[in-house]
C-alpha cells in the first residue's frame, strides 16, 4: 500500500484521544456501541503481545463487547514503525468499511495518530550509517548529551519527548542529519495528505484529578500482578528489552527485579513517569492536532458519550 493511499469513503472516521488514565478505553467501548463501530487501537504499547497489565490493555471481557483491532500484533523484542502501523491501520479501515462497519480509533500515541491522519514528510527515510553513528554516540556520551543536542536544533520537538526516550531522540537527530532541517520544520512543510475524512475528539480533566487517577491505576496494576507479569517476561528472555525500550511500568519494575531500586521506589517512579507522559501527551495533542476537547469533569460516562456523539454528528453533517 502506498503512503499516498486514499480510502474512498464519505464517512467521517472518529478518533478518541487523550492522556493515559483519562478513561479512553471504557468511553471508546460505549461510543462504539452507540455508533455501531469497531475499535482500532492507536496505542504504541498495546500493539505488543504479553504486555497486558502494564499497558492497561482491554480485557477479554471488554474485547467481547466490541471487537478491538491492532492489539497483540508483535513480540516484545520486535519493533513496529509508524509507517508500518499506518499501513496496517489503513488496511483495517478499508476492511471494516467494506463490511459497512465504522472504524473508531482509540488511543494516545501521537506519532501513530499523525502517521494515519497525515502520512509522512518527504525525506522520512532511514540511514543505517547515520543510525549506527548515533547509536555509538549514545553508548559513549549518554542520552543527556544527545538530548541536549536535540534541544539546540529543535527545541519545540525536544519539549514533546522525554530525555529517556532515546529511540525518538536519536530518530530526530537522524532526520536532521539526513535532511539538514529539524523535524518540526519538516512537519510544518509537510503537505497534508489525509487518507479519509476524520475528526479527532479528545478527553481531558483537571490535572489534580487526572494525576490521582494515574496514581490509583498504577496501584491497581501492581495489585493485579504487574511485578509477576514482568518476572514471567524476564524468564522468557525479555529483561534486556525493557532496558532498551523503557516502556513505563515495565522499565521500573525491571529495575527493581535487577536489584537497582527498591519496590516502593519503582512504584513511585511509575507514577511519576506516567504523570510526565500524560503531560507530554496533552501538549502534543494541543500543538499537533485539531482536537475537539471534551472536559470530563463531574460528568457521567453516559453524558460524555452523548457529547462526543453530538460533536461527531455535527462534523459528519458538514
Secondary structure, DSSP 8 states (H G I E B T S, - for coil): --TT------S-EEEEEESTTSSHHHHHHHHHHHHTEEEEE--TTTTBTT--TTTT---HHHHHHS-EES-S-B-TT----HHHHHHHHHHHHHHHHHTT-EEEEE---HHHHHHHHH---TT----HHHHHHHHHHHHHH-HHHHHHHHHHH-HHHHTTS-TT-HHHHHHHHHHHHHHSS-HHHHHHH-----SS-EEEEEEE--HHHHHHHHHHHHHHHHHHTHHHHHHHHHHTT-HHHHHHH--TTHHHHHHHHTTSS-HHHHHHHHHHHHHHHHHHHHHHHHHHS-EEEEE-TT--HHHHHHHHHHHHHHHHH-
